[in-house]
Amino acid sequence: MNIIIPMAGMGKRMRPHTLTTPKPLLKIAGKPIVQRLCEEIASVCGREINEIGFVVGDFGKEVENNLIVIAETLGAKGKIYYQREALGTAHAIMCAEETLTGNVTVAFADTLFEANFKLDTNQEGIIWTQEVENPSAFGVVKKNEDATINSFVEKPKEFVSNEAIIGIYYFRDGEDLKKELRYIIDNNIKSLGEYQLTDGLQRLLDKGVRLTTSSVKQWLDCGNKNATVFTNGKMLDLKAKTEHLISNDLEKTNSVIIEPCFIDKGVKIINSVIGPFVSLEAGAEVKNSIVSNSIVGVKTSIENSVIDNSMLGSYVKITGTKQDLSVGDYNQIQL
């Protein structure tokens, strides 16, 4: 199995956090979003992962090296591809066309999920979906009576289906998709000004390829601060029984931890209450404070504060505040 992760977007809705860190490398329950995504796909597929192709922008060598390490933790070879221009989802996938071969899963790196199924790799193609209350805000699938897909509708104004596409796709033979995406790009076929994956999927349908759906139990978005904090809490809850989330070298004095929480190495907690649903990255320090439902970055300091539903970057200093915060790296807030 190969995996392709298009992740070249700038993550503007996640600023200021994405000014210093590419969005897929922001951490959820102690691991980068993209690592969590790859691990969940590997678990659902139940097959050896041979290669992971990361489609990036100008992220720098350090980020690229981190991505290679993420692939290696899953026993796979990591490959870096570049999308120099934002020309659409089909174009992003074709930037990694060398990896688009054999069994392939394509997953866009702004979503996580909880699934209660095992992927049937004998199917020609599977679109991962979730039922939603307001399908007009999503791309959805329409189905035949035998549950196969017959078409795709982007943000339907009238109800046609409530099965939203979550951005993860499986193909038994990546070469089939590659051929259709190549045709779209070579013939300059655009929708909404870009080369779209759904146009390629529709061409597969028109040629008789059988596409079905698998519905995830939970679709976890990381599109903005509130959604990311919520997803962090959900992932902590999911992983509390299977992962060691609290470092053994935690320095805790006269404090209480309400699990689930992720607490990294070198964290100091003094006269404070932490949790539930809090991630404290390496070297963070909390003193005389209450922190709940929040993500706190590397070596960030919180003192005499009450923090909830917040996302704090690295090397931040918060003193004497009671707020819902979204603070980027190297900032100071003092009252």
C-alpha positions in Angstrom: 0.0 0.0 0.0 1.2 3.5 -0.9 -0.1 6.7 0.7 -0.2 10.1 -0.9 -0.6 13.1 1.5 -1.2 16.5 -0.3 -0.3 19.1 2.3 1.1 22.1 0.4 -1.6 24.6 1.6 -0.6 27.6 3.7 -3.2 26.9 6.4 -4.4 30.5 6.5 -7.4 29.7 8.8 -5.0 28.4 11.4 -2.9 31.6 11.7 -1.0 32.6 13.7 0.0 29.0 14.5 0.9 28.2 10.8 3.1 31.3 10.5 6.0 29.2 12.0 4.8 25.6 11.6 3.1 24.0 8.5 -0.5 23.0 9.5 0.0 19.2 9.1 2.9 19.4 11.6 0.8 21.0 14.4 0.5 18.5 17.1 -2.7 16.6 18.2 -2.4 14.6 21.4 1.4 14.9 21.2 1.9 13.9 17.6 1.8 15.9 14.3 -1.6 15.8 12.5 0.0 14.1 9.5 1.5 11.4 11.7 -1.8 10.7 13.3 -3.4 10.6 9.9 -0.9 8.1 8.5 -1.2 5.9 11.6 -4.9 5.7 11.4 -4.9 4.9 7.7 -2.3 2.1 8.3 -4.6 0.7 11.1 -7.7 0.7 8.9 -5.9 -0.7 5.8 -4.3 -3.5 7.8 -1.6 -3.8 5.2 2.1 -3.0 5.0 2.8 0.6 4.0 5.5 0.7 1.3 5.8 4.3 0.5 4.3 7.6 1.7 4.5 10.6 -0.7 4.2 14.0 1.0 3.2 16.8 -1.4 4.6 20.0 0.2 5.2 23.6 -0.4 8.4 25.5 0.5 8.5 24.1 4.1 12.3 23.8 4.4 14.6 20.8 4.9 13.9 20.4 8.6 10.2 19.8 8.0 11.0 17.5 5.1 13.3 15.5 7.3 10.6 15.2 9.9 8.2 13.9 7.3 10.7 11.2 6.2 11.0 10.1 9.9 7.2 9.9 10.2 7.1 7.5 7.2 10.0 5.4 8.7 8.1 5.0 12.0 5.5 3.1 9.9 8.2 1.0 8.2 7.7 2.9 4.9 9.9 4.9 2.6 9.1 8.6 2.7 9.3 10.7 -0.5 9.0 14.5 -0.8 7.2 16.1 -3.8 6.6 19.8 -4.4 3.5 21.6 -5.5 4.8 25.0 -6.6 1.4 26.5 -7.5 -2.1 25.9 -5.9 -3.7 24.5 -9.0 -6.3 22.2 -7.4 -6.6 18.8 -5.8 -6.0 16.8 -9.0 -2.8 18.7 -9.6 -1.6 18.2 -6.0 -2.0 14.4 -6.4 -0.3 14.3 -9.7 2.7 16.1 -8.2 3.3 12.7 -6.5 2.5 10.6 -9.6 5.5 8.3 -9.1 3.8 7.1 -5.9 0.4 6.8 -7.6 0.7 3.1 -8.5 -0.6 -0.1 -7.1 -2.9 0.0 -4.0 -3.0 3.7 -3.1 -4.7 5.7 -0.4 -4.9 9.5 -1.0 -5.6 11.5 2.2 -5.6 15.3 2.5 -3.8 16.4 5.6 -6.4 18.6 7.3 -8.6 15.9 8.7 -8.5 13.1 11.2 -11.0 10.3 11.8 -12.2 7.5 13.9 -13.2 4.4 11.9 -14.8 1.2 12.9 -14.2 -0.7 9.7 -11.3 -2.5 7.9 -10.7 -1.4 4.4 -11.7 -4.0 1.7 -8.7 -3.6 -0.6 -10.3 -5.9 -3.2 -12.7 -3.0 -4.1 -11.8 -1.0 -7.2 -12.2 2.3 -5.3 -13.5 3.5 -2.0 -14.5 7.0 -1.0 -14.5 7.6 2.7 -17.6 9.5 3.9 -19.6 10.6 6.9 -23.3 11.5 7.1 -23.7 15.2 7.9 -26.7 17.4 8.9 -25.9 20.2 6.4 -24.7 18.6 3.1 -24.9 21.9 1.3 -21.5 22.9 2.8 -19.7 19.8 1.5 -19.0 17.7 -1.6 -21.3 14.6 -1.4 -21.8 11.3 -3.3 -24.9 10.1 -5.0 -25.5 6.3 -5.1 -27.2 3.7 -7.2 -29.6 1.1 -5.6 -26.7 -1.3 -5.2 -24.8 1.3 -3.1 -22.2 2.1 -5.7 -21.5 5.7 -6.5 -23.0 7.2 -9.6 -21.9 10.9 -9.3 -20.4 13.6 -7.2 -22.1 16.9 -6.3 -20.1 19.8 -4.8 -22.1 21.8 -2.2 -25.6 20.9 -3.4 -28.2 23.7 -3.1 -31.0 21.1 -3.1 -30.8 17.8 -1.1 -29.3 14.9 -3.1 -27.3 13.1 -0.4 -26.1 13.6 3.1 -22.9 11.5 2.6 -20.1 14.0 2.7 -16.6 13.2 1.3 -14.1 13.6 4.1 -11.0 13.8 1.9 -9.7 10.2 2.0 -9.8 7.8 -1.0 -8.6 4.3 -1.8 -7.8 3.0 -5.2 -6.9 -0.7 -6.0 -4.8 0.5 -9.0 -3.4 4.0 -8.8 -2.6 3.8 -12.5 -6.3 4.1 -13.3 -6.6 7.4 -11.4 -3.3 8.6 -12.8 -4.5 8.2 -16.4 -7.7 10.2 -15.8 -5.9 13.0 -13.8 -3.3 13.2 -16.5 -6.0 13.6 -19.1 -7.7 16.4 -17.2 -4.4 18.4 -16.8 -3.2 17.8 -20.4 -6.5 19.0 -21.7 -6.8 21.9 -19.3 -10.1 20.7 -17.9 -10.9 22.9 -14.9 -13.8 23.3 -12.4 -13.9 26.5 -10.4 -10.6 27.5 -12.0 -8.7 24.5 -10.8 -7.9 20.8 -11.7 -10.3 18.9 -9.5 -10.0 15.3 -8.2 -13.8 14.8 -8.4 -13.6 15.4 -12.2 -11.1 12.5 -12.4 -13.3 10.3 -10.2 -16.3 11.0 -12.5 -14.2 9.9 -15.5 -13.5 6.7 -13.6 -17.2 6.2 -13.1 -18.0 6.9 -16.7 -15.5 4.2 -17.7 -17.2 1.6 -15.5 -14.9 1.6 -12.5 -16.9 0.5 -9.4 -16.6 3.1 -6.6 -18.2 2.5 -3.2 -18.1 4.2 0.1 -17.0 3.4 3.7 -18.4 5.6 6.4 -16.2 6.7 9.3 -17.5 6.8 12.9 -16.2 10.3 13.5 -14.7 13.0 11.3 -12.3 15.2 13.1 -11.5 18.5 11.5 -8.4 20.7 12.1 -9.5 23.6 10.1 -9.4 26.4 12.7 -8.4 26.9 16.4 -11.7 25.7 17.9 -11.9 22.7 15.7 -8.3 21.7 16.4 -8.7 22.1 20.2 -11.9 19.9 20.0 -10.0 17.3 17.9 -7.2 17.3 20.4 -9.6 16.4 23.1 -11.3 13.6 21.1 -7.9 12.1 20.1 -6.8 12.2 23.7 -9.9 10.3 24.7 -9.4 7.8 21.9 -5.7 7.1 22.6 -5.8 7.2 26.5 -6.0 3.4 26.7 -3.5 2.5 24.0 -0.8 5.1 24.3 1.5 6.3 27.1 0.5 9.9 27.1 2.1 11.2 30.3 5.9 11.4 30.5 7.6 9.6 33.4 9.8 12.7 34.1 7.0 15.1 34.8 7.7 17.4 37.7 4.5 17.8 39.6 4.2 19.7 42.9 0.9 20.1 44.8 -1.1 19.7 41.6 -3.9 17.6 40.1 -4.1 16.1 36.6 -7.5 15.2 35.3 -7.0 12.7 32.5 -7.0 12.3 29.6 -4.0 14.6 29.0 -0.8 14.5 27.0 2.2 15.7 29.0 5.6 15.6 27.3 9.1 15.4 28.8 10.4 18.2 30.9 7.0 19.6 31.9 6.7 21.3 35.3 3.3 21.7 37.0 3.2 23.6 40.3 0.1 24.4 42.4 -2.1 23.8 39.4 -5.0 21.8 38.0 -4.5 20.4 34.5 -7.2 18.8 32.4 -9.2 17.2 31.1 -8.2 17.3 27.4 -5.0 19.2 27.7 -1.7 18.7 25.7 1.4 20.2 27.3 4.4 20.0 25.0 8.1 19.5 26.0 9.4 21.9 28.6 6.0 23.7 29.3 5.6 25.1 32.8 2.3 25.8 34.6 2.2 27.5 38.0 -0.7 28.6 40.1 -3.1 28.0 37.2 -6.0 26.0 35.9 -5.7 24.7 32.3 -8.4 22.7 30.6 -9.3 21.7 27.0 -6.2 23.3 25.5 -3.0 22.8 23.5 0.1 24.3 25.0 3.4 24.5 23.0 7.0 23.8 23.7 8.5 25.7 26.6 5.4 27.8 27.0 4.9 29.3 30.5 1.5 29.9 32.2 1.3 31.5 35.6 -1.6 32.8 37.7 -4.1 32.1 34.9 -7.2 30.3 34.0 -7.0 28.9 30.5 -9.7 27.0 28.6 -10.5 26.2 24.9 -7.1 27.7 24.0 -4.2 27.0 21.6 -0.9 28.5 22.7 2.2 28.2 20.5 5.8 27.6 21.6 7.9 29.9 23.8 4.7 31.8 24.9 4.4 33.5 28.3 1.0 34.0 29.8 0.6 35.7 33.2 -2.5 36.6 35.1 -5.2 36.1 32.5 -8.6 34.3 32.3 -9.3 33.9 28.6 -10.0 31.7 25.6 -6.8 32.2 23.6 -5.2 31.6 20.3 -1.6 32.7 20.6 1.3 32.1 18.2 4.9 31.4 19.0 7.1 33.8 21.1 4.3 36.0 22.3 3.8 37.4 25.8 0.5 38.2 27.5 0.6 39.8 30.9 -2.1 41.4 33.0 
